[in-house]
Structures are given as structure tokens and as C-alpha cells.
């Protein structure tokens, strides 16, 4: 059997159109644009017509307006690469107005090829020795803080019982806290604090960078003692997230930061649904803990949006481990009970600014939040 006749995956597109015939024409343009990008009527090959061009599975009106087109593509068209997979899903069609990607159903073959999380939710719980309650993540910031102060924050957070400490996504390799110096110092103090307290806090180094520097920084971070990594795939490319996840010599949990993801997911003329772009795709390509912005803070996401993102990160899926959802932005002492009720225990809460609003004793502040989660988690 031909490779293009084996497994297939489907993409659901929300199309803004006034009539069924108009929607069908737009769907047809997607089928062609996402595959051959060539005048269909000029094709000489029946093989390409029958096996390469996307197939319309269904086209139905939506109560809220417009139509939903389900189009299937052969797995082999993706070359089993994250970059080409995304190109098939929404490459050139992302440049057309009034088309949204609202669902993706992958085959078992693609799930196995991309692999999903190496550790996922359960693996992170084991590493952090936190089997039941919701987890707590701290961030060292703000940009401009020198290495010694960032390391002191790490020590305080670890002694206070944080499950994970990560670099701020804006702190990379600036002169005030050079990458190698910062990672060595922060990893060392977290290790010392764990030895002193008997804790199991992970330290995640931000390895977002240009090209091969992503991999170079990741390997340096591991050698320097970092016990997790963080990358922003909308900045570096999802292919680098997949590369980090597949590198057997690394084998560290991967935190995915959503910097620059808003342009595709926020309301506009076209895009990819937030629960896919911020939730499902980072999980598919190896993210163990995708961060997303929670509702009620400075961002415009609603509780319904956030709950669905959380579900796409953690809900059961064939051949993919559940990842650990990590809402941040607007996570405060006052709102933590409400947020825990919405998201549940299988969540890693990211507390940023509110950790500092409680005063300068970061160790006590962290211990307060961890104790709060112990009491609230049921």
C-alpha cells in the first residue's frame, strides 16, 4: 500500500461565509493551498490528485454563523517533522482572511512520531515528590536584576518549598546576567537548598535563543546542573521544541512559554484556536508543562477559554501523556481558591508579581503559597 494511503489526520477549519457554496469553494482552496499550491486544473498526475490534495470530509453550518470544514491529509505529507506538520495544517491559508483552525485530530502514527511529553504531569509529580496537591512554580525576575540577586531568589524559593523555579522568559544572555554565569549560580544554589531542606525543587533555565544556540544552551544548562529547561517556541520555532524533546542526551522536563503566541490565538481575521496553539501543539511536540495566561489578570482570556486550554494540555489522548498545565498572570493569594476550584489539583500555578507584593521575605512568601495549596487541595 502507498504511504499516502495509510494513516491520515484531520484539521477542522471555521470558515466565515454567507452560503454553503461559498464555504465549499473556500474549503476547496484550503485543500489545494495546504498541499500542492498549484493550479489544480493544470495537474497532469492522477496520483497527486488522488493522494496528495487534501480531502473534504465534511462541511456543516454552525449555529453561531459560518461553516466548519473538516479536511483530511495524509500523514506522510508532514515528513513527520513539526515544521512541515504546521505548514500542512495552516501554512499559506493563514495568509487568507476569515479562516480559523479550530480542531486537529492526529493519527496514532503522528502521536508516536512526535512523542508528546517525556515526563508530563505524572513525571513532574514524581520528580518534585508532590503526589497529590496542586504544584507551585516561581519565576526569577525582573529583567535587569544581576546574577547574585537572581540566585538569592532561587535559594529563597527552593527553601520555601517551590516545586519549580524558572528563569523569566525575558532573561536570556544579557550583560547584567549572562546565561552561563546565571545558570551555574542558580542551579548550584537550588541544589544546595534542596540538600539543606530535603526538598526536590527543579530549576529551569531559559534556553530560547537563535538557531543552534538553543541546543548549545540546553546542553550547557544540563551540565551546569539545571534540572529542567524552558523554551518559547513561537520565538524559536516549534521545531526546536521537538528537537529538545527528542534529544536523548538531554532528557530534562520542558517548560513551554507562550511569548509571542497571542498573534495567532487572539480574535482577528484568521488564526489558530488558543486551546490548540497554546495547549495541544506544545504538548504534541514534547512540552511537559505548557504555560498559559489565566483569566482575571492583565490578559483578556476568559475563564471558559482557560479551562479549555487546561483540558487540551491534560486530557487523555491516545499515545500522548498528559502534560502539566501551568496558568500564570493574575494568580494571587486572593484568587487562588477560585482558580484551584476551576483548574483542579493537576495544575502547576505560576506566581509572579504577587510573590513580591507580600514583602521581601521570599522564602516565607513561597512557604505561604505552598501551605495554602496544601490546605486547599482535596
N, C-alpha and C positions, 0 to 999 in steps of 0.2 A: 504494500500500500504506500502511496506517495506521502511524504512528510506533511504536505499541506492538507491531506485528507484525514489526519489523525486528530489530535486534540485542538479545540478551539476555545476562545474566551469571548465574552460579550461585553460591550460597552453600551450603556443607556444614555442617550442624549436628549435633553429637554430642548425643544425647538419652538421658537416663537413664530407662529404662522397663523393666518386667518382661516385657511381652508386645508382640508386633507390633502388635496392635490399639491398645494404649495409646500406643505410639510414633507410630502413624499419626494418632491423634487430636491428639497434641501437635504433630506436623508440620503438621497442618491448621490448628491455632490459630496457628502461626507464619506460614503462608501468608496468613492473613487479617489478623493483627495487624500484620504488617510492610508491609501495603499499605493496605487500606481501613479497618481499625479500626472495623468496623461490623457489625452482625448480618447474617450472610450471607443468612439466610432472609428478611430484610426487603428485600433488594436488588430493585429494580424494573428495573434496567438490565442487559440481556444483555451489552452491550458491556463493562461493568465486570466482570461475572462472567468473561467470556471473555478479556479483555485486561489487566485491572489486577491481579486477585488472583494471587498467586504460584502457580506450578505445581510440583507434586511430580514430580521427575524420577526419583528412586529412593529406596528405603528398605531398608536392609540391616542385618542383625545384625552386631555387631562381636565378634570373638573375646574381647576383654578385658571385654565386657559392654556392654549398651545397644545403641543403634541409630544409624546415620548416615543423615540425610535430606538429599538434595540438592534444593534448591529453586531454580527459575529466576525471574528478574524481568526485566521489560522495561527496557532502558537508559533509556528516556525518563522512567521514574518517578523517576530520580535528578535530573532537571533539569540533569544534567551539572555538579553542584555537590558539592564534597567533603562538606559538611554533610549534604545530603539523601542522598547515597550511603550514608553511615554510618547514617543514620536508617533507610533501607530494609534495610540489612544486619542491624542489630541494635537498632533503636530501642526500642520497647516490650518486645520479647521479652527484652531484657537485664534487665528487672524480674521475669522469671519464673525460678524455680529450675530447676536441672538441665538447662540448655541451654548449649552452648558452640559458638561459631563456630570451626571447625577448618580450613576452606579457603575460598578465594574464587577463582573463575576469571572474569576480566573479558573482555569483548569487545575487539576491536581498536578499536572506536569509543570506548569508555571510556578505553582506554590513550592514544589520541590526544587525547581531550578533556582529561584530567588532565595528561598530558605527561610525568610522571616527572622524573628528574633532568635539569637543563640541562647539567651538566658530567659528573657521575657519576665513576666510578673513573678512566676514561681521561683525562677532562678535568682532574681533580685532579692526576694524574701529570704532565700537560703543564704545568700552572701551577706546580707545585713543582719541575719539572725532575728528577723522580725516576722514571725509566722502568722500573726493574727491582725493586729491593729493596722490602721492606715499608716502610710510611711510619710516621712518628713524630709524635705530637701532644702538646703540653704544655698545661697549664692554669695560669692565674694565680689564686692563692688564698693564704690563706683569706679568707673574709668578715671584714671589719673592717680589712683592710690598706689603707692610704692610697694615693692615686693614684701618688705618686712611687715607692713601693716596687713597685707592680704594673708600672709602666713599666720599672723596673730589671729585673724578672723577664723582661719581654718582650725587652729588649735582650740579656740573657744567653742566653735560649733561642734567639733568632734567630742570634746569633753562634756558638752551639753546633751549629747546623745543623738545628733543628726544621723539619719540613715545615709544620706548622700550630700556631699558638698561639691559644687561645681564652680568653675570659672564663669564670670559674667560673659555673655556672648560677644560683648564689645571689647573685651580684654584679650588681645592676641599676642602681638610681639612688639609692643610699643616700648619706647626708651624708659618709661617710668617703671615698667615691669616686664623685662624681656622674657620671652617664652621659656627658654631653657632654665634660666635662673629661677623664675617663678614656679615652674612645675617641680623642680628639685626641692625647693624650700617647702612648698605646700604639701607635697607628697610626704616629705620627711616628718613634718610636724603632725600630720594626721596619723602617720604610723606610730609616732611617739605617744600621741594622745590615746590611741587605741590600746597600746601596751599598758599605759598607766591606768586607764579606766576599765579595761576588759571589753571595750566596745568593738564594733565592726563597721565603722563609718567608711564609706567609699569616697575617694577623691577623683573627680572627673576633670581632666584637662581639656580645654577648648582647643581642638586641632583644626578648626576651619582655617583654610589658607588657599593659596593659589596652586593649582595643579598638583604635581608630585609632592609638594611641601606638606600636603595633608597626610600622606603616608609617612613621610620622614618625621613629622612631629608626633604622629601616633606611636611610632616605634621608639622614639626618644622618650616619650612620656611613660611608656611601659617600663623601659629600662630604668627610668628615674624613680619609679615606684608608684606612679598613678595607677589606680585600680579600676578606672572607668575612663571613657572618652566622650567628648561632646562634639557634634558637628552640626552645621546649619546647611542642609542640602540644597535649599533654594539659593544659597550663595555659592556653594562649591559645585553643585550638580549632584543629582541622586546617584549617579554612577559611582561617586566617591564614597557615599554611604554604603553602597553594595560592596565596594572594594574592601572597606574596613571590616564589614561583617564577614566577608569570605576569607579574610586573611587568618589562616590557622595559627600563624606565629604570634598574632596579637591576642585573640581570644578574650577580649575585655567587653564588658557591657557598654552599649552605645546609647547615649542620650541624644535625641534629635531636637534641635532648637528651631522654632518656627520663623526666625527672622527672614523677612522678605517674602513670606508666603501669602501675605494678605492680598497682593495684587490679583491673584487668581481666584481667591476664595470669597472676597468681599463683593457686595452687589455691584453689578455693572452690566455691560452688554454681552459678555461671554465669560466663561471660566470653568473651574472645576469645583464641585461641591466641597465645602470645608471638611466634612467628615471623611472624604476621600483624600484630599490634598494634604491635610494636616494630620489625619488619623490613619487611614488604611494604607496609603502608599509608603509612609515612613516605616510602618510595621512590616509590610511586604518585603521591603528591601533591607531589612535587618535591624531596624531600630528597636532596642529593648525598652526604651522609655521615651515616647514622643511627648514633648511639652506642648501644651496649647493654652490659649488665653481664656481665662474664666470670665464669667459674666459678672456684672455688678461693679467692676472696677473702672479703669480708664479706657477699656476697649468696648466695642459696640456689640459684642456677641451676646445672644440671649441664652437663658438657661436651657431652652429646648435645643439650640444649636450645640451647646457644650455637652449636654447629655448624650447627644447622638455621636459627637466626636469621641467621647469616652467609650461608647459602645463599640464603635468601629476599631478602636485600639485594643479592646479587651475581650470582645465577644468570641465564642467558639467559632473556629473556621477550620475546615479540613486542611491538614498538613501544615498549619501555621500555629505556633504557640501564641497564647495571649500575651500582648505587651503590657507594660505598666503605664497607665495614663497619668500625666502629671500636669494638672491645671495650675496656672500661675497668673498673677495680675489680679489684684482685688482679694487675695487670700489674707484675711486679717483675723485677729483674735475674735472680734465681734461676729464675723461671718462664718467662722469655721464650723460651728454646729450645723448651720444651714447647708453649707457646702458638703459636709460629710453625709448629711441626710440625702442629698441629691446623688452624689457620686458613689457612696459606699466605701467600705474598707479597702477595696482593691484599687487604691489610688495613692499616688505619691504627691502630696501637696508641696508646692513650691512657695515659700515665704520669702519675699524680698524686702521691700521698704518697711513693712510692719515690724520686722525683726529689730530695726533700728529705732522705731518710734517708741519702743518700750524702755529706752535708756541705753547706756553704753556697755552694760554688762551682758555681752552677747552669749556667754556661757549660760547664765541664768535665764536669759530670754529664750534660748533654744530649749533648755530643760522645761520651761513653762509650756511651750508648744507641744513638746513630746508628751509631757504628762497630761496635757489636755486631750491629746489624741487617745492616750491610754484609757482615760475616763469615758470618752465619748464613743469609742469603738465598741461595738457589741457583736 
